[in-house]
Amino acid sequence: MSENKDPHVAQSGTSVESVKFVYDFTEGNKDLKDLLGGKGANLAEMTNLGLPVPPGFTITTEACKVYLDSGEEPAALRDEVSAHLDALEQRMGKKLGQADDPLLVSVRSGAKFSMPGMMDTVLNIGLSDKSVQGLAEQAGDDRFAWDSYRRLIQMFGKTVLGVDGELFEDALEAAKAAKKVTVDTELEAADLKKLVTKFKKIVKTECGRDFPQDPREQMDLAIKAVFDSWNGDRAKLYRRQERIPHDLGTAVNVCSMVFGNLGPDSGTGVAFTRDPASGHQGVYGDYLQNAQGEDVVAGIRNTVPLAELERIDKKSYDQLMQIMETLENHYKDLCDIEFTIERGRLWMLQTRVGKRTAGAAFRIATQLVDQGLIDEAEALTRVNGAQLAQLMFPRFDESAKVEQVGRGIAASPGAAVGKAVFDSYTAVKWSRSGEKVILIRRETNPDDLDGMIAAEGILTSRGGKTSHAAVVARGMGKTCVCGAEELEVDTKRRRMTVPGGHVVEEGDVVSIDGSSGKVYLGEVPVVPSPVVEYFEGRMHPGADDADELVEAVHRMMAFADRKRRLRVRANADNAEDALRARRFGAQGIGLCRTEHMFLGDRRELVERLILADTQEEREESLKALLPLQKKDFVELFEAMDGLPVTIRLLDPPLHEFLPDITELSVRVALAESRQEPHENELRLLQAVHRLHEQNPMLGLRGVRLGLVIPGLFTMQVRAIAEAAAERRNAKGDPRAEIMIPLVGTVQELEIVREEADKVIAEVEEATGTRLKLAIGTMIELPRAALTAGQIAEAAEFFSFGTNDLTQTVWGFSRDDVEASFFTAYLEKGIFGVSPFETIDKDGVGSLVESAAQAGRATRPDLKLGVCGEHGGDPESVHFFHEVGLDYVSCSPFRIPVARLEAGRAAVTAAGSDHR
């Protein structure tokens, strides 16, 4: 297959000098996101559609990557920027930063994937002590000019020069206090002029240099700062959280400024073509008069609903509604739009496919199918398993006795309970100590990302559905309530005052409902999600809001089931779990762990088996265990009648069934000191010492047990065979599969198989029933994977035990390493995600793929599945589809996720084949 190469992107062996690094908005399109970033590609697309976009140009991600790799901007970049700036100046009829009627520009980041607030933006570049006067004269508004200048110094100082942003905020608050006003729009031109002087002094003090007066120097430094922000701590943390690759780089968009802070006939806003929280169609968004764009997303001033714009500026509102319809039909999806109105003229500053909540994703996907904009296959690409998992979380019990103390904007749904904390550091610290916390802020900013990740939910007293807190929370699937104005948040004193005067101190428990916006004191009890009730068969699609979501989920699951090739089984060890799994859509049991059947009342029988000194004692213990095991399997076969049930023979080390060595030693020592009878305890202690291993997970377990403890595996096989015969004679349809664990060589499997076949034949003869019991093995050791072709000679199926395979490939113990060094490995970027959570494709995955190929080369009809935790992980399910497995198996509650992702994997693969 030939590689599809973008001629505009530097390929291996292509000189940097020959690459085009700058594109005018008229030159790109929405399909060039790799090169122009999401923002630049969509600005170009809107320009091509004839929408009102301020002129500008985009510096490509390739330029950023050259800079990040070498520490220097490409040699050709300055000349290209100059050429495009000259063209922009000619088009606008003014020069950047000229003293009279200056051209001003914004410099904005724009990566391929949306990273809201994580990288840098600078507005009003080109203003200086000279040009601010020209801007004031041109606009006929001194206040506007000085407000724009103070914004430039504040943003430039913080993002480009690295000045602590709190210094500017404190100076602004002091100016408002001196004027005895509460919002910055009440400051007059003279106040803002003084503030500019104060801001410049802050820059001089903190940086040892004056604020740059040369407009081109401002622009060049801002471009470099945007490049640098790609590797900023908050950007790297966000990429790790969202699994965005670190090598993409960011584009930089240089756009001629339009101003929303020119007075009451100007403003800025964010609009959604559908509600990103619910998915419902309507007019959704926020608008802020006499403001620049950062004021809306920063949440520092409370906005008005977008619908209010119709009253404020009917002409702009009608034009915006028409543009929103155009964009949604063009992108065939929910669009997130940023716009500015400059003295009654509407300008489009950005559009992108909008982030949405899990519920909105399912509703919107089905709505778009009904509207004929997309088909079922495309709809499946618009939702994912992680979103479905969110919808299965519990919700608050509305019938419970609760104390509601406030209500804000329902920004991101969910039911979150935790202790109140008022800064990110505390949120992270308490979370690492096992506490559940709710991060409470007046408004969040990108520096709060650590705390937002650590918290169960986020509560702010300012901002709306388009504020930083709301956008980031929705992207992370985190519960969020914004703009709860009646709550007075005091972060310095670490407290929140609620109506009526009650004070919530740090550490007090609060509950927030991201679906209703309600805030409660104390812990509110939760009830099952309606989506879980649907999967359990207790709720059916209907007309109210909850049932509307259930209907959307039901339809998407039906789409997925029609498209998927992978079958989905359950990891279940008893009839109760098996029945639940069947209700959730399981197509069999992929892993029944028989060791779980040996716990509880049967532990004494196992102890007797281990302590047996003679063959007679051993057989007596096995004889006692046999009917108990048979009953277990009869119940499983009844629950899963007509579906395959893969039963793994005993796997863990036998010492796990014996008392703890330390506790037993103490008991023996105490009995001896008191001269009490302790013969049984002493025998147990001797057995524990005999079986003790330094690394039991790599010791006497699995098939090794079956070979060393005579009769153990044959007892289990007999129980399976007798249970299957009993069920078949009762007109049932048992489909048992016997799985031998921890095989490392075909000889082990051959020996156990020979014994098993003999037992099955005896049961068939005794019951007069023909049994078709498949015998296979788990592939969970590297040697088994490497010799899979040989092992397949004796196995009718493979089930990849990816938990153990991951441990043995990496050489570390899951029980130990996740708590000891995984956090450091994730923070350092060694892991993008834990290899126990998502399959390590390069290492573990390559063994799975090669073993599957080798096994089928020996036995073409070899059945292949996976039963490790990865069987329910969305990304891993796609991998298992790609390498040709027949099924995945996972815990019952992850079955819907696996079903959905199996459908999405089939659609994705079909799309790739088509391309």
N, C-alpha and C positions, 0 to 999 in steps of 0.2 A: 504494500500500500504506500503510495507516495505521500510524503509529508507536506502538509499544507502550510506553506511559509508566507508570512506577511512581508511583502517587499519593502515595507517601510521600517521593519525591525531589523536591528543588527543581527546577522547570523554568524556562526563560527567562521572565522577567516575573513570577515568583512571589516574593512578599516573603519574606525570611528569617524574619520573625516568625511566618509562618503554617506553617512547616515543623516537623514533629515531629522532635526531635533525639535523644530517648532512648526506648529500647524495653526493656520487661521481657523476661526470657528466655521468658516464657509467650506473648509476642506475635509472635515472629518465626518463621521457618522456614528450611530449607536453601537455598531459592531466592532469598533476599534477601541474597546475598553482596555485591552491589554496594553495598548500603546498610549492612549489619551486619558486613561483613567475613566471612572464612571462619570464624573462631573463633566469633564471635557468632551467625552463622546456624546453625552446627552445635550450639552449646550450646542454642539455642532448639529445634532439631529433636529433640535428645535429651530435652529437657524435655517436648516434645509426645509423645514415645514412652513417657513414664512412667519413664524411667531416672533413677537417683539423681544429680541435678545440684545442686550447692549453689546456692541462690537468688542472683540478681543481675540486672544490667541492662547494656545496651550503648548507648554513645554512638556515633552514626552517623558514617560517612565524610563525610556532608554537613557536619557540624559541624567536622570536621577541615579540609575544603576551605575553609570560610568563614574559619577561623583562619589557614590558610596564605596565603590571598589578602589578608586584611586586617591580619593581625598581631594580631587580637583575637578572642577567643571570641565566638560569637553572644550577643547580649544575653539571649536567653531561656534559654540553656543552664544557667546557674546555678540558676534556679528549677526547671527540669525535673529536674536532678540532685537537687536538694533533695527534690522530691516523690517521686522514686523511692527515694531513700535513706530517707525517712520510712517508706515502704511496706515496705522491706526490714527496717528496724529493728522495725516492728510485727510482721512475720512471724517474725523471729528472737527477739523478746522481749528485745532488748538494744539499747543505743545504741552508735554508733561511738565507740570509745575511752573509754567510761565507766570510771570508776575501778575499779568492782567488776564482774567478769564482762563484759569489754568485747567488743563486736562488732569483729572485724578483717576487712579486705577486701584483696583483691589488685587491682591495676590492671594490665591486660595489653593489649598491642597486638593487633591482629587485622585485617590487610589482606585484601582479596579473595583474593589469591594468597599462598600460604604463603611466608614469608621467614624461615626458621628462624634465630633468634638475631640478626637484623639490627636489630630495634627493641626498645624498652624494656619491661621488666616490673618491677614492684615488689610484693613480698609483705609481709604483716603490717602494712599501714597501719592506724593507730589505736593502736599501742603508744607509750607515753610513760613518763616516769619514774614516773608515778602508776599508769597502767593495767597496767604490767608486773607490779606486785604483785597486782592483781586477777586477772590471767591465771594467775599462779602458784597463787593460792588456789583458783581455779575448777578448774584442771587437777590440783591436788594435786601439782605438779611444778615446783620452782623452776628446775631446769636447763632444762627445756623453755621456760619463759617467757623466761629470759635469753638462751637460744640464738635464740629468735625475734626478740628485740629487737636483738641484734647483727646478725642477718641484715637486718633492716629498715634499720638505720643504714648498713650496708655497701652495700646495693643502692640505697637512696635517695641516699646520698652520691655514689655513682658515676654513676648514671643521671640523677638529677634535679639535683643540685648541681654535677656536673662534677668531682668530686674524683678524682684519679688512683687507680684501683683497686688499683695495686700497693702503695699506702700501707696499705690495709686488709689486703691479703694478707700483707705483711711483718709487720704487727702480729699477725696470726693465727698465722703461722709462729713468731714469737718467743714467743707464749703457749704453743704446743705444745712448743717447745724447752725453755722454763723448766719445764714440767711433765714433760719427758722422755717425751712421747707422740708418736705419728706421725699420728693421725687426730683430727679435731675432735670426734668423738663421745666421746673419752676425756677431754675437758675437763669439769670439774665446774662446778656453778652459780657457785661463788665465782670460778673462773677466768673464766667468761663475763661475770660482773658487772664484773670488772676490765677485761675487753676492751671492754665497752660504754663504760666511762669513757674508755678510750684512743681508741675510735672517735669519741666526741663531741669529744674534744680535736682530733683530726685535722680534723673538720668545721669547728670553730671557727677553727683555724689557717689552713686552706686557703680558707675562704669568708668569714671575717670575721663570721660570725653563728653563733648556736647552732643545734643540730639542732632543727627545729620540734616543739613539744610539742602544738600544736593539731591534733587528728586531721583536721578538715576542711581545714586548710591543707595537711596532708600529702597528702590525696587530690586536692585541686585542683592542687597543684604537680605531682603524679605524672601527672594527666590531661594537663596542658600539656606535660610532658616526653615523653609518648608521641606527642602531636601533632608536637612538634619532631623526634622521632626519625625521622619519615617522610623528612625531608630531611637526615638524618645522612649523613656520607660513606660509611659502610659500607652503608647501605640503598640509596643511589643507585648505588653500585658494583654491588651485587647485582642491582638492577633492570636495569642496563645489561647485565650478564652474562646474565640470564635473559629479557631483552626484555620486562620488565613495564612498562607505561606509568607515567609519572611523575605523572600528574594524578589518580590514583585516591584518594589519601589513605588513612588508616587509621582503623578503628573503635577504640573503647576499651571493654574489658570490665571492669566492676566486679563482683567476685564475692565472696561471703562466704567467709571462709577456712575450710578444713578442714586438719587438721594431720597430716602424716606423721611428724613428729619428736617424738611423744609417748611414745616408748619402743619396745621390741621388738615390741609388738603393733600397731605403726603402721609406715607406710612409703609409698613412692611408686614409681611405675613407668611404663614405656611398653610398650605391647603392639601387635603387628601381627597381623592376622587371617591373614596368610600371610607367609612369609619375604620381606622386601623385597629381599634380595640374590639369591635363586634363584627365588622364586615358588612354592616348594613349600608345601603345606598342612601345618599343625602348630602347635605352641605356640612363638611367637617373641616375644622382648622382654627387657627388663631390669627387675629389681626391686632396691630398696635399702631395707633396714629403717632405721627411725628417721632419716628424711631428708625434706627438702622437694624439690619437683619440680625445681628448678634444679640440685640436686646430681647428678641423673641425666644431664641433657643437657649439663651442663658437663664431665662426665667427671672430676671431681676425686676421686671415690671409685669404685673398681671395683665394679660391680654383680654380682648373681648372675643366672643365667638365669631367665626367667619361670617355667619349669617347677618351680623350687625353691619357688615360692609355694604349691604344692599341699601340700608338707610343712610350710611355715611357718604357713599359714592356709588350711586346706582349704575352709572355708565361703566365704571371700572369693574363693578361686580358682575354685570351681565357679560362683559368681555371675558372675564376670568372664568365664568361658568362654561362659556363656549370653548375656551382653550382647554379646560379640564376634560370636557367630553372628547375633544379632538385627541388629546394625549392618551386617555384611557383606551379609546378605540385603536389608536396607533400601536401602543405597547401591549394591548390586550391584557391589562393587569391594573391593579391598584397603583396609582401614581402619587408620589409625594412631591409637592411643588413648593418652591420658594419664589416669592415675588415681591416687588417694590412698586409703590405708586409714587411718582414724582410729580407733584402739582397736577394731579388728575390724569397722568399718563401712566399706563400699566406697562411694567417690564418684567420679563421672566428671567429669573436668575439661576434656576436649577430645576431639573426634574429627575426623578429616579423611581424605579420600582420600589414601592414603600415597604418598610418593615411592618410587620403586623403580628398580632397575637395569634396563638395557636387556634383559638376558636374562629377568628376572622379568616385565617388561612383556609380552613375547611369550608366555611360558608362562601367565601369569594370564589374558590375553585369551582364549586357546584353552580354558583350563579353565572359564572362566565360560560360554563358548558350550556346552561339553559338559554343564555343569550346568543349562543352560536359563535362566540368569539374564539373558543378553544374546544378541542375534542377531549375525550376521556383520557387518552394517553398524556396529553399536555397537562391536564388537570392533576394527574398523579405527580408530575414534577413540581407542582406548586405547593405540595404539602410534604411533610416528612415524619419519620417515626418519633423524633424528639418532640415534635409538636403534639403528636397523638399521646405520647407519654404524659405530657403536661396536662392534657385534658382528662387524664385518668386520676389526677391528684384529687384528694378530698376537698370539699368546700365547707364554709361555715354553716352551722345548723341555725337557720333563721328562727326556729321555734324556741331556741334556748334563751334563758334570761341573760340579757347583755346590757352593758352600760355604754351607749354610744356617746362619744364626746366630740365628734366632728365629722365633717364630710367634705371630701375634695373631689377631684376629677379622677374617674376610673381610668387610669392610664395603661395598666397592664394587669390582667386578671390573675386570680389565685387567692388563696387563704393563707396569710402569713402571720405567725405568732412568734414573738421573741422579746428579749429585753431591750429597752430603749438605749441606744448609744447615739452620740452626737458628733462623732468624727470618725474618719476612716481608720485611723490607727487603732482606736479602741475596738472597732468592729472586727478588724482582722485579728487582734490579740485575743479577744473573747471567743471568737469563732474557733480559733486554733485550740482553745482550751475546752472545746466541746459545747460552748453556749450557743443558743440560737438567738440572733439579734435582729432588731429592726433599726436601720440607719435613718435617723431623723435629721434633716437639714432645712434651712430656709430655701435653698436651691442647691443642686449639685453642680459640680463642674468636672472637667476631665481628671482633675487630681483626686477625685473621690472614687475612681474606678476600683481600686483595691477593696475599699469598704463595701462598694455595691456588690462586688462578686461574693464577698464573705457573708453578706447579710441575707436573711430570709426574705426581706422585703425592704422597700424604700418609701419613705414618707416625706413630702416637702410641703411647706406652707405657701410656696410661690410656684408659678409656672403652670403650663397647661399640657395638653397632649403632645405638643411639639417641643416641649422643653428638653433639656439635656437628660434629665432623670427619666422622663417618659420614653424617649427614643432609645436610650441605651438599655433600659429595663426590658422593653419589648424585644429588643434584639437578643437579649440573654434569656428571655423567658422568665424574668424575675417579677414578682408581684410589686406593683407600684401604685401609690396614690399621690397625686400632685395637687398643688394649689388649694390646700386646706386652709383657707385664709383665717378662719376663726381660731386657729391654733397659733399661739405665740411661741416661736422657737428661739431660745437663747442658747446658742452654741457655746459661748464663753462660760456661762454658768452651768452648762450641761443640764438643761431642764426645758420643759415645755409646759406652758400654761394653757389650760383648756377652758372653754366657756364655763362660767360659774366659779372660776378662781382656783380650781383644783390644779395642783402642780405634779407633773410627771417627772420624776427625777431619773437620772441615769441608773439603769438596772431594773426599773419598774417594767413589768410585762405589759405590752400592748398588742393588739391584734388589728390588722388592716385587711380590708377586702378590696382587692384590685378590680373586682367585677362591678361593685356598686359604689366604690369610693368611700365607704364608711370606715370610721376609725373607732375602735373600742378600747376601753380600759380592761386589763386582765386578759386571761386566756379564754377564747371562745371555742367551744367544742366544734368538731367537724363531723360531716356526714359524707357518705360515698358520693363520688361524682356521678352525674347522670349518664356519662359515657360508660362507666364501669357497670352501672345498672343495666344499660343496654346490652353490653356484652354478656352479662349474667342472665339476660332474658327477662329482666324485671321492668324494662321500659321499652316502649315502642315508639317509632316516629309519630309526631303529632303536630299540634298547631302552636303551642306556647313557645317561649324563647328557648327553654332548655331542650324541648323536643325538636325545635328547628335545628339546633346544633347536632342532636342525635341523628336527625335525618341526613345532615351533611356528612357526618362520619359514616353512617350506614352506606350511603351511596359511594363514598370514596373507597370503603372496604370492598364493596362489590366490584368496583372498577379494578382494584388491585387483585382480587381473587380471579377475575377473568383473565388478567394479563400475566400473572406470575407462572413461572415454571417450577421454582423451588417449592417443595412441600414444607409444611411447618409442623413440627412435633413438639411435645412437651417433655421437660424434665419433671417427672412425678414419681413418687415412691409409695403412694397409697391411693385407695379408691377415691377418697374425697378430692385430692388434688387432681386426679385423673378426670373426674367428672367436671370439675371447674375448668380444666384445660379444654375439655371437649366443648363446653359452652362457649369458650373464648375462640373456638375455631381450630383447635388442634386436630391434626390428621394422624394421630397416633402418639405413642410415647417413644421418644428417642433415647431416653436414659432413665431407667429405674435403678436406683442405687440400693442394692440389697443390704448393705451394711446398716442403713437406717432402720431396717426391720429387726436388727439384732439388739437394739437398745431396750431400755426399760426392763420389763419383767424377764426378758430373755438373757439378760447379762449373766445371770447365775449359770445358765446352761452353757454359755460360751466359756465362762471361767472353768467349768468342769471339763470342757473339751480341751482346753489348753493344759489343764493340770493332769489330764489322763496319763497314767503310767503304763497302761496296757492297751492292747488293741481292743479288748473287750470293753474297757471303760470308754474308749473313744467312740466305739460303735454305739454304745448306749446313749451317749450325749447326742450323737448325730441322729439317732432314731427318735429322740425326744424333740429335736429341732424340725425334723422332716414335716410332720403334719402342720406345724405352725407356718412354715414357709409355704406349704401347699395352699393353705387358707389365704395367705397374702396374695398369691398369684391368681387364685380363683376370683377374688374380689376385683383385682386389676383387669382380668380378662372380661369380666362382666361389664365393668365401667367402659372399657375400650372395645367392646365387641365389634368385630369386623374391621378393626384398625390394627396396625402393627404395634407390638409392645416389645421394645428392646430392653432386655434384662441383663444388667452387668453383674457378673458373679462377684463375690466378696473382694473388695479392693484394698481397704486401709490396713496398716500394720495391726497385728493382733493385740499388741500392748495397749492400743486405744480402748480395748474392752476391759482392761484390768485397772485396778485402783492406781492412783498417783503414787509414784515410788517414794516420795518424801512422806506423804501422809501415812502410807503403809509402814514405812520404817519407824515412824514415831509410835504407831499403834503397837507394833511388835516390841519395841523397846519399853514402852510403858507396861505392857503385859508381863514382860520378863521381870521388870523391877518390882512388880506387885505379885509376882509368882502366880499369875493367872494363866489358865489354859489358852494357848495361842497356836496350836498345831496348824490349823487351816490358814491363819494369817501368815505363818512362817512359810508354808508351801507356796502361798500366793506371792510372797516377797521373793522367794527363790525363783519363781517363774518370771516375775517382772524383771529381776536381774538377768535372767537367762535371755530374755527377749529384748532387753534394753539395747537401743542402737543410738549412735551419735547423730545420725541423719536418717530417721525412720522413713521419710518419704522416698528415699533412694535405697531402701533396704528390703526387708522381708514383707512384701505386700503383693497384691495382684496375683498374677499367674504363679508367682513364686510360692505363695501360700498354698495354692491348689496342688502344687507339686510336692511341697514339703509336708503338709498336713494331709495324710491319706484319708480319702472319703469326703473331704469338705466340699469340693466342687461337685463330686458325683451326687452328693445329697441334694445340693441345690438344683442340679440338672433333673434329678428324679422328681423333685417337687414341682418344677416347671412342667415337665412332661405329664405327670399325673393330673395337675390342675388343667392343662390343655385338654387332656383326654376327657376329664369330667365335664368340662364346659362343652366340648364337641358332642358328647353323648347326650347333653341337655339341649341339643339343637342350636347351640351357640356357634360363633365363628371366631375362635381364638387364633391370633396370628403372632405367636411368640417368636422372638429372635434372641438367641443366647450370645452374650458378648463376653469375651475373655479379656480381662484388663491387663495392662502393662506388659504386653508381649514385646520382646526385643529381638526374637529370632523365631523363624518358622518352626524349629524343632519343638519349642515350648508349646506352640499352638497345636502341632500335630499330636503330641502326647495327650493333651487335654481333650482334643477333639475325638481321638480314638476311644477314650474312656466315655465321653459324652454320647457318642453314637451307640456304644454298647448299651448304655443305660436306656436311651430312647427306644432302642429295639426291644428291650425287655418290657418296657411299659406298653409299647404297641401290642406285643404278644399277650400280655396279661389283660389288657383292656379291650382287645379286639378293635382298636381304633388306629387308623392311619394318621400319623402326625407328620406335619411338614414344619419342622423346626429349623430355621436357618441358624447357622453358627458363624460368627464373625469375631472381629477383634477391635479394640480401641487402638488407634495409632496415636500414642502420646509420648513416645521416646524417639529421639533423633534417629537411632539405629533402625527402629521399625519403619520410619519414613524412608530412610535410605535403602532399605531392603524390601520395600513394599511389593516389588514384583515377585519375590520369593514367597512372602507371607500370603499373597493373594492365592497361591496354589492351595492353601488350606482354609481360606476364609471366603465366605459368601458375601460379606459386607465389611466395610471399614466405617468406623465412626471416629472422627478426629477429636481426641480429648485435648482441646487447645489450652486448657488451664495448665495441665502438666507439661504439655509440649512447650508452652511458653517458658515455664520454669526451667526445664532442662536445656532448652536452646540458649536461653540467656544466662543460665547458671546462677539463678537466685531464687530464694524462697518467697513466695507471695506473702506468706504470713509475717515475714520479717521486714522485707525491703520497702513495702509501701509506707510503713510508718517511719522508717529510718532515713532513707535518702531520696525517695521518689519526688518529694516536694522540691528539693534542690535540683534534681535532674530536670524537672518541668520548668523551673524558674530559669535555669541556664540554657534551656532550649535543646537539651540532649534528647528529651522526649517532647514530641508535640502533644502526646496524650499517653496515658499509661498503656503499655502493651498488654496488660490484663483486661483493659477496657475495650480497646480496638485492636484487631489483629495486626501484628507486625508483618506487613506484606513482604518486605525485603528478606527477612530472616525466617520466621515461623511460617509465613505465607508461602514462601518459595518451597519449603518442605511439604506443605499441604498439596501444593500444585503438582510437584514432581511425583509425590507418592500416589496421587490420584491417577496421573498418567501411567505410571509404572504398573499400578494395580490393574487398571483396565487393559493394559497391553497383555497381561497374563490372563485376565478373566474379563472379557468384554461386558458381561452382564453384572459386574461387581457393583453393588449398591453403595453409594457414598453419602455420608452425612457428617454432621458436626454436632457435638453435644456439650462443648465447653461454654463458658459464659458469653463468648463471642457470638453464639448462635442467636442472641437477641439484640446484638449491637447493630444499629443501622448501617454504619459504614462497612462493617465486617460482612453483613448479609450481601452487600453488593459484590464483595470480593468472592464470596462462596458461589454466587451465581456465575461470575466470570470464569472460575476455574472448573465449573461443570459438576458441582456436587448436586445430589438429588434432593436433599432436605437439610434443614437446620432444626435444632432442638433447643428449647430455652425454657425458662420458668413460666408458669401459666400466665402471669400478669404481663409478660413481655410478648406473648403470642400475637396479639393484635399488631404490635409494632413490627414484628418480624414479617407478618403477612403483608402489611402495607409496604415495607421496604423490599420484599421479594417482588411485588408488583412493580415498584419503581425501578428496581434493578433490571427487570425484563424490558421495560419501556426505554430506559437509558441505553441498554445494549442494542436494542432494535434501532434506536436513533443513530447510534455510532455506526452500526452496520450500513444503515441507509446512506449516511454521509460518506 
